[in-house]
Amino acid sequence: MNNQTISNTHRDTSLGYKLGVFGVVITLLWIGIFKFTPTEAALIEPLVVNHPLIGWVYNIIS
């Protein structure tokens, strides 16, 4: 293998790694931002209200 082949392989690997990291970051940001929408609040409410350790706090605070 010559230096050109090694350089191209490293560049391709680096590009694939950066693309994978970018995909994970975008997905986690999308999920994180979705946590602050009214839709998510409405979907999580039954779980909080009916939980034995948190339900009483919800009744006091809400």
URCOR-V117130 format. One record per backbone hydrogen bond with DSSP energy under -1.0 kcal/mol. NH is the residue of the N-H (numbers start at 1). CO is the residue of the C=O. E is the energy in kcal/mol with one decimal. If there is no record, write none. Layout:
BEGIN
{{NH | CO | E} {NH | CO | E}}
END
This chain:
BEGIN
{{6 | 2 | -1.7} {7 | 3 | -2.3} {8 | 4 | -2.3} {9 | 5 | -2.2} {10 | 6 | -2.3} {11 | 7 | -2.3} {12 | 8 | -2.5} {13 | 9 | -2.4} {14 | 10 | -2.6} {15 | 11 | -2.5} {16 | 12 | -2.3} {17 | 13 | -2.3} {18 | 14 | -2.5} {19 | 15 | -2.4} {20 | 16 | -2.2} {21 | 17 | -2.5} {22 | 18 | -2.4} {23 | 19 | -2.1} {24 | 20 | -2.0} {25 | 21 | -2.6} {26 | 22 | -2.5} {27 | 23 | -2.0} {28 | 24 | -2.5} {29 | 25 | -2.5} {30 | 26 | -2.3} {31 | 27 | -2.3} {32 | 28 | -2.6} {33 | 29 | -2.8} {34 | 30 | -1.8} {36 | 33 | -1.6} {37 | 34 | -1.5} {41 | 37 | -1.7} {42 | 38 | -2.3} {43 | 39 | -1.8} {44 | 40 | -1.9} {45 | 41 | -1.2} {48 | 44 | -1.9} {49 | 45 | -2.8} {50 | 46 | -1.7} {55 | 51 | -2.6} {58 | 54 | -2.1} {59 | 55 | -1.8} {60 | 56 | -1.4} {61 | 57 | -2.9} {62 | 58 | -2.5}}
END
